Amino acid sequence: MWRVVSQMRTAAAWLVIIVFISLLVAEEMIRGYPRPWPGNIPMPPELESIIYWRNLSLLAIAFLILVSIPRWQSLVGIAGLIIFFFFFGSM
């Protein structure tokens, strides 16, 4: 039982880095659109899906960090989220 839990935590730790890269890719794709989006113009469907992708990546990173907290990848994920919110959170 503990071996399975350990393997899941190891997989979650490595997924933190992969999902963080996915978050950065989604954020870079959003940069092509005006921010904040004007309220009187309907949002294009591709922008909605990119925002959904970014938000889902944020939630996944938070969950994966909690699952893999004692490993170094979780610390990298926490530092990455802090840097992400510092640079992109105010836009």
N, C-alpha and C positions, 0 to 999 in steps of 0.2 A: 504494500500500500504506500509506504513512505517513498519507495523508489519511483513510483508513478508520479507522486506529487512533486518530487525533486525534478524529474524530467519535464513536467509541465512548467515548473517555475523557470527552468533553464530555457525552455522554448519561449516562454513569455519574455524573458530577459533579452533574448536576441530579437524578438519581434518589436521591442521598444525602439530599437535603432531603425528597423525597416519602416515602421509606421511613422516615425519622426521624419524620415526622408520623404515619405508619401505626403506628409503634412506640408513640408517645404515646397514640394512640387505643386501641390494644389494652391498654395499661397502665391507662388510665382505665376500661375495661370490666371489668378484673379486680378493681378496687377494690370492687365490689359483693359480692364473695365474701370469706369469712373467710380470713385469712392467719396462720399457715400452715394449710393444709387439714388437718382432723382425719383421722388415719390410719384410723380405724375406720369412716368413712363413705365410700361410693363417690363419686367425683368425677362431677359431672354432665357429660354429653358436650359441652355448650356451653362449659363452663369449660376442658375439655381442648383444644377447638379454638381458643379465645382464647389459651391459653398457647402452643400450637403456632404461632399467628400471630405472637405477640410474639417467640418465640425465633427463628423464621424471619426476622423483620425485623431482629433483632440480627445474625444471620449475614450477611444481605444488606448491611446497613450496613457491616460490617467488610470484606466483599469489595469493595464499591463504593468505600470510602475508599482501599483499596489500589490499585485500578485508577486512581483519579483524584487521586492524592496531591499533585501540585503545584498544583492548582487551589484557589481559596478555598472552594469548597463542601466539599471534603474536610476543610479545617481547621474549618469550621463543624460538620461531622459528628463530628470528633474531640472538639471542645469539647462538643457536645451529648451524646455518649456519656459523657464524664466527668461532666457535670452529671446525666445520667440515673442513672448508677451511684451518684453521691453521694446523691441524694435517694431513689431507689427500690431501690438495691442492698442496703440493710440490712433490708428488710422481710421 
